Amino acid sequence: MVKPRPLIAGNWKLNKGPAEARAFGDALAARLGGIPGGKVDIVVAPPFVSLPALTARGFFTGAQDVYWEDKGAFTGEVSAAMLRELGVEYCIVGHSERRQFFGETDRTVNLKAASLLAKGIRPVLCVGERAEERKAGIMFNVVQFQLNAGLFDIGIKDPGDIVIAYEPVWAIGTGNVATPQQAEDMHEEIRRFLEKRFGVDTGCRIRILYGGSVNENNIEGLMDMDHINGALIGGVSLDLDKFLSIINLIVKREK
């Protein structure tokens, strides 16, 4: 099986305002200059206010959320059209923190993904089970339900149009990480779902990322797995040296 080109995405969450983001972007772009092109795709997803500071830097910019309407009386929201105008190329939808703290549902994930695709922005659709769901042995059912609902009535023209991120909720920000085999087992289930949903030729080439306490010490074991195509990284992506260390480890593997 030919694996898709790896993708490493940094989710900054509520960190780094415009000035700090600009300095980080300058340093990251300068140091990426020594990395062979085409080996790995890199996405940085800062808070909304810092997006303009990171565009056109030699890596992709991603947003952390979006609203599904183009305009209207929706105080505090940002549309896919607005993100596109800023040059945003990826957008995270359905992150477990959005589901937990801000009432995100599978239905709103679906609406957001559809609105992004309509504007030419690639959704990074997050799925994952809670600790009690894994303990009960229903983790595959939970993730399949989230995929079914999140991708309802969605078609894609190219495998690169969408990214799936598996992030077990029990591993996010906890320091715990799924074992490579636990992650691979879920990624393989997701792969089978995507092949059935979009056809084998397309489904086998959609990138599936792992997210959940990823760092420079565990990334290689995860990337050894057949169906893991990269990572959605939280806290470690705020540290330039550690983020670059992960990128470089993956680039070396692709030679």
C-alpha positions in Angstrom: 0.0 0.0 0.0 1.3 3.4 -1.0 1.0 5.7 2.0 -0.2 9.3 1.4 2.3 12.1 2.0 2.5 12.7 5.8 0.9 15.8 7.3 1.9 17.3 10.6 -0.6 19.9 12.0 0.1 22.1 15.0 -3.0 23.1 17.0 -2.1 26.1 19.1 -5.5 26.3 20.9 -5.7 29.5 23.0 -2.0 30.5 22.7 0.2 33.0 20.8 -1.3 36.4 19.8 -0.3 38.1 16.6 3.1 39.3 17.6 4.2 36.0 19.1 2.7 34.1 16.1 4.6 36.3 13.6 7.9 35.7 15.4 7.3 32.0 15.5 6.2 32.0 11.8 9.4 33.8 10.8 11.6 31.4 12.7 9.7 28.3 11.4 9.8 29.4 7.8 13.5 30.2 8.0 14.3 26.8 9.4 12.0 24.9 7.1 14.1 26.3 4.2 16.6 23.5 4.9 14.0 20.7 4.6 13.5 19.0 1.3 10.2 20.0 -0.3 7.4 17.6 -0.8 8.4 15.2 2.0 5.8 16.4 4.5 2.9 18.9 4.6 3.0 21.2 7.6 -0.1 23.1 9.0 -0.1 25.6 11.8 -3.5 26.4 13.4 -3.3 29.5 15.6 -6.2 31.5 17.2 -8.3 33.5 14.7 -6.6 36.8 15.5 -3.1 35.4 14.6 -4.0 33.9 11.2 -2.9 36.9 9.2 0.5 36.7 10.8 1.1 33.2 9.5 -0.1 33.2 5.9 2.2 32.8 2.9 5.1 31.5 5.0 6.1 28.2 3.3 3.7 26.1 5.4 -0.1 25.9 5.4 -2.3 27.9 7.8 -5.2 26.3 9.5 -8.1 27.7 11.6 -9.3 26.0 14.8 -13.1 26.4 14.1 -15.6 27.9 11.7 -19.3 28.7 11.5 -21.3 27.2 8.7 -23.3 30.2 7.5 -21.6 32.7 5.1 -23.0 35.8 7.0 -25.7 37.0 9.3 -26.6 37.8 12.9 -24.2 35.3 14.5 -22.2 37.4 17.0 -18.6 36.2 17.5 -18.6 33.7 14.6 -16.2 33.5 11.6 -17.3 32.0 8.2 -15.5 29.8 5.7 -15.6 32.7 3.2 -13.8 34.9 5.7 -11.1 32.2 6.3 -10.6 31.7 2.6 -10.1 35.5 2.2 -7.3 35.3 4.7 -5.6 32.4 2.8 -6.5 29.7 5.2 -6.2 26.2 3.7 -7.2 23.8 6.5 -9.7 24.1 9.4 -10.1 21.8 12.4 -13.7 20.8 13.1 -15.1 18.6 15.9 -12.1 18.8 18.2 -12.9 17.1 21.5 -12.5 20.4 23.4 -15.1 22.0 21.1 -17.4 19.1 21.7 -16.8 19.1 25.5 -16.8 22.8 26.3 -18.7 24.5 23.5 -21.5 22.2 22.6 -20.1 20.9 19.3 -22.3 18.1 17.9 -21.9 15.6 15.1 -24.5 17.6 13.2 -22.6 20.9 13.5 -19.4 19.2 12.6 -21.2 18.0 9.4 -22.4 21.6 8.6 -19.0 23.1 9.2 -17.2 20.5 7.0 -19.6 21.1 4.2 -19.2 24.8 4.4 -15.4 24.5 4.3 -15.4 22.2 1.3 -17.7 24.6 -0.6 -15.1 27.3 -0.1 -12.1 25.2 -1.0 -10.8 24.7 2.5 -9.8 21.3 3.7 -11.6 20.2 6.9 -9.6 18.3 9.5 -12.4 16.3 11.0 -11.7 15.0 14.5 -13.2 11.9 16.0 -12.4 9.9 19.1 -13.8 8.1 22.1 -13.8 8.9 25.8 -12.0 6.7 28.4 -15.3 5.1 29.6 -16.2 4.2 26.0 -12.9 2.5 25.4 -13.2 0.7 28.8 -16.7 -0.5 27.7 -15.2 -1.8 24.4 -17.4 0.4 22.2 -14.7 2.7 20.8 -15.0 1.5 17.2 -18.8 2.0 17.3 -18.4 5.5 18.7 -15.9 6.6 16.1 -17.9 5.0 13.2 -21.0 6.9 14.4 -19.0 10.2 14.5 -17.8 9.6 11.0 -21.2 8.6 9.6 -22.7 11.8 11.0 -19.8 14.1 10.3 -19.5 13.0 6.7 -23.3 12.8 6.0 -24.1 13.8 2.4 -20.5 15.0 1.8 -18.7 14.2 -1.4 -15.1 14.9 -2.2 -13.4 15.3 -5.6 -9.9 14.4 -4.4 -8.5 12.5 -1.4 -6.6 15.6 -0.4 -9.8 17.5 0.1 -10.4 16.2 3.6 -8.3 14.9 6.6 -9.5 12.7 9.4 -7.9 13.1 12.9 -8.3 10.3 15.4 -7.8 11.8 18.9 -8.8 9.6 21.8 -10.2 12.0 24.3 -8.5 10.2 27.2 -5.1 11.0 25.6 -5.5 14.8 24.9 -3.4 17.0 27.1 -3.0 14.1 29.7 0.5 12.9 28.8 -1.0 9.6 28.0 -0.8 8.3 24.4 -2.4 5.4 22.7 0.1 2.6 22.0 1.1 2.5 18.3 -1.0 -0.7 18.0 -4.1 0.8 19.7 -3.8 3.8 17.3 -3.2 1.6 14.3 -6.3 -0.6 15.1 -8.5 2.5 15.1 -6.9 4.0 12.0 -7.4 0.8 10.2 -11.1 0.8 11.1 -11.3 4.4 9.9 -9.5 3.5 6.7 -12.1 0.7 6.0 -14.9 3.1 6.6 -13.4 5.7 4.2 -12.9 3.1 1.5 -16.5 2.0 1.8 -17.8 5.6 2.0 -15.8 7.1 -0.9 -14.5 4.1 -2.8 -11.3 2.2 -2.4 -9.2 4.3 -4.7 -10.1 7.5 -2.8 -10.5 6.1 0.7 -7.1 4.5 0.7 -5.5 7.9 0.0 -7.3 10.2 2.5 -4.9 11.1 5.3 -5.7 9.9 8.8 -3.8 11.7 11.6 -3.3 10.6 15.2 -3.7 13.2 17.9 -3.2 12.9 21.7 -0.1 13.8 23.6 2.1 13.4 20.5 5.8 14.4 21.0 9.2 13.9 19.6 9.7 10.7 21.6 6.6 8.8 20.5 6.1 10.0 16.9 8.3 7.4 15.2 6.5 4.5 16.8 3.2 5.9 15.6 4.5 6.6 12.1 5.7 3.0 11.8 2.0 2.0 11.5 0.6 1.4 8.0 -2.5 3.6 8.4 -1.2 6.5 10.4 -0.4 9.4 8.0 0.7 12.1 10.4 -0.2 13.8 13.6 -2.4 16.6 15.1 -0.2 18.0 17.7 -1.2 20.3 20.6 1.1 21.6 23.3 4.4 20.4 21.7 3.6 22.5 18.5 4.1 25.7 20.6 7.7 24.8 21.1 9.6 25.6 17.8 12.5 23.2 18.5 10.3 20.3 19.5 7.9 20.9 16.6 10.8 21.0 14.1 12.3 17.8 15.7 9.0 16.0 14.9 9.0 17.3 11.3 12.7 16.4 10.8 12.1 12.9 12.1 9.4 12.3 9.6 11.3 13.9 6.7 14.2 11.5 7.4 11.8 8.5 7.2 10.5 9.7 3.8 13.9 9.6 2.1 
